[in-house]
Amino acid sequence: MTGAGGDRGTTLAGTVALVTGASAGIGRYLVQGLAERGATVAGLARSGDRLTAAMNEVAGATGARTLAVAADVTDPDAVQAAVTQVVAELGPVTLLVNNAGLIDAAEVPLWEADPDQWWAVVESQVRGPFLLARAVVPGMVAAGGGRVIGLGSGLGTRGSDVYSAYSAGKTAQMRITEGIDLAGATHGVRAFDLAPGVIDTAMTRAMPMHDGRTDWTRPEDVVALAVAIAAGELDQWSGRFLRAGADDLDTLRRTTPEDAARRLRLRPYGDADPIG
């Protein structure tokens, strides 16, 4: 995997990034793209062997320093141990990318879903980002700032008839992002929801809703947005939703959103709506 795209002039030297779900798919693209721009990158995933191979491959291709740490993002002790190891070996984390997550095993209404699998999806999308932020953000606060990226989805902004767990989890993850932004702003900590669109990965290929799809989001578009966030070029969008393949990076750079733009809110039914 080479050439993850984005603005090659942007340097992330001095950035210590921690990317979850780093062994394959979008996480693997992000690790490559961040390392190509000079970031030191730690990758976290459950599969230790595959993760180590991926991180070694990135280090060999980019010359960047990498670290592979095997851990389950839903296990509090494993997450804390992983973050402790990353900080000890690489230094304080300045960029956290919460990418790891499961998806509904079958396209069925929620009342037909397997309860354990449904909850495992929600846990991966909510408990995982919560535990990582809980372990990483205090270090950012102590250092005077940092950035958190949550890999979002359009299904987090609307309901789904057949991906109810994934939709619920991604919606909750948007609230986590906003919570980090609201509490972290005075400490220089910023957080963003970055929806990657539909990238050609093993996970998306396994989703029946994408059968026959030929129009995919380019991985380099996701990397470009992540790099711009890491470089501090989009801080005015903290606490808000960005979408690779749809958002134009130059437009984002020169735009400052107002009020509730790109945040989850109830839409009033009219001017007389008492909760509007």
N, C-alpha and C positions, 0 to 999 in steps of 0.2 A: 504494500500500500504506500504510494508516494504521492506527493503534491496535494495536500489537503486544501489548498486554495486560500483566498482571502488577500488582505493587503500585506504584501511582502515587506513593505517599508516599516511596518509596525514592529517594534522590539519589545519583548516581554522579559528582558534580562532583569534578574532580581525577583521575578515572580516565582513563588512556590505554589504550584497548583496540585490539588487533590481531586481526582476524577473517579467517581464510582461507576461500576459497570464498564470498566476500562478494557476488558479483554477482547471485545468484539463490537461490531455495529457502530452506532453513533459515538459511544464512548471511545472506541479505538480511533476513530477519525479525529476526535477532539484532542486526544493525547498527542497524536501525530502533529496536528496543526499548532498546538501550543508549544510543543518541543521545537518545531521548526523555527519558531520566532524567539527562541532563547530561554523559554521558561524551564524551570526544573519541575518535573512532573512525577507525582506519585499516583499509581493506579491501584484501585481497590476492586476486587471481584471475589466471588466465591471459589472459582476454579483456579487454584494456585498455579498449576503447571501451564495452563493456557495463558494466564495472566503474565507469568514470568517470561514466557516466550515472546509475547506481544511487546512487553516493555523493553526487553533486550533488543528486539528488532527496531524499535523506535530509537533507542539510544545509539545503535549502530548506524542507522540511517541519518540521524540528525546531529550526533555529537553531544546531545543534551544529556544531562544527568537524570536518570529515572530510577524509580523504586517500585517494586511490586509487593503489595501487601494483601494477602488472602484474608477475607473476612465477610461475614454475612451482615448486610447493612441493617437488618432488623434485630440483631443481637447487641444489646447495650454494652456488655463487657468487651465483645469483639471489636466494636466500633471504637470504644475508648482506647483499647490497646493499640489499634491500628493508627489512630491519630497520634497517640503518644510516640509510637515508633517513627512516624513520618516527621514529627517535629524534632525528635532526637537526632535523626539522620540527615534531614534536609533543612531544618529550620522552620520557623512559624509559617503556617499556611496563610497565604494572602488571597488565594482564589479557590473556592470550593465549588465543584460542579456535581450536583446531585442528578446523576443520569440513570443509575440502576433502577430497575422496576419490571414487574411482571405485567401480563395482560390476560384478560379473560380467556379461559381455555376453549370456550365454545361460544358461538353467536346465538345466545338464547336469552329469553326474558329472565329477569333476576329471580323469579320464583321457580325457575327450572335450573338455576345454577347450583353447582356443588358448593355447599356452605364453606367448607374448609378452603377450597381453591379460591372462591370469591374473596374471603377474608385475607388470604395470602396475598392477593393482588393489592388490596387496599393497604395492608401492612407495608408492602414493598414501596408503595407510592407515598405513604404518609409517615409511618414510623421510621422508615429509613432516612428521609430528608430531615426529619425532626432530630433523630439521634446524631446524625452527622453535624447538623448546625449546632446542636447543644454541645458537642465536643470541640468544634472548631471556632465558633464565633467568639467565645471568651478570649481566645488568643488574639483575634482581630481587634477586639475592643481594647485589650491591653496595649496593642501595638499602634493604636490610633486609626485603624481602618482596615478594610478588606472588602471583598466582593463575593457574593454567593449567586450562583446560577442554578435554577431549577429547570430541568428539561420538561417543558410543558407540552400541552396538546390542545388543539381546537376542541377536543372532547372534554376539556376542563372548563370550557366556556358555555357548554350546552349539555343537555341530557342525551342519553343514548338508550335505545330500546334493547340492544343486544351486547353492549359493552358497559354495563352498569357499574361494575367494580372499578374498571379503569377510569371511567368518567368521574365517579365519586372521588377516587384517589387523586386525580389530577386537579379537580376543583379544590380539594383540601390543600393540595400543594401550593396553589395560588394564594390561599390564605396564609400559609406558612411564609411565603415570600413577602407578602404585605406586612405580616407581623414583624419579620426581621427588619424590614425597611422602617417601619414606624418606631420601633424600639431602638434600632441601631443607628439611625440618621445622625443623632447628636454625637455618636462615637465614630463617625466616619465609615460605618458599615453599610453597604448597599446591597440590594438583592433584586434579582430579575427573573422573570419567567421567559424562557426561550423555547418556543415551539419549533421543532425542526421540520415541520411539514411531514411529507411522506418520503422517507429515504429508503432506498432499495437495500433492506437488511433481511436477515433470516427471520426476525420477528414479524416484520410487515409482510413478508412473503407467506407467513403462516396464517395470516388473517384473511378469511374468505372475502371480506369486503374489498380487498385489493386484488382479487383474482382478475387477471387480464389487464392490469394497470400497466401502462407504458410511460406515463408522465410522472416522473419522480423528482423530488427536491434534490438539488445538487448538494453533496456533503460539504463542498467548499463554501456554500452560502451559510451553512450553520457555523462552520469554523470562523468565517469572517465576522459574524455577529459576536461570537464568543470572544474572539481576539479583541474586538473593539470594546466590549464590556470590560475585559481584563485590563486594557490599556487606559481605562477611565474616560473613554470618548463618549460614553452614553449614560453618564451618571444621572442626568436629568430624567432618565426613564426608570430610575430605581423604584421598585414596588409595582412595576407594570409589566404588561405582556407584549412580547415581540415575536414575530413570526418569520422564520427564514423562508426564502423563496417568494415572499410577498412584500415584506418591508424592504425598502431601498435604504442602504446604509448611509449614503450621503444625506438623504432626507431626514433620517433619524438624527444624524449628527447636528443638523441645523434647526431641529424642531424641539421646542420645550412644551411638553404636554401640560394641559391645565385641568384643574378640577379632578373629576373621576375618569378621565380618558384612559382607556386600556386597563381599567380596574373592574372587578366584578361588583355590580350594583343592581338593585331592583330598578326596573323601569316603571315610573309612575303611569297609571292608566290615563292620566290627564292632569290639567292644571289644578283640579280640585282634589287630587289624591292626597289624603292627609299624611301619608308616609313618603310622599315624593320629595 
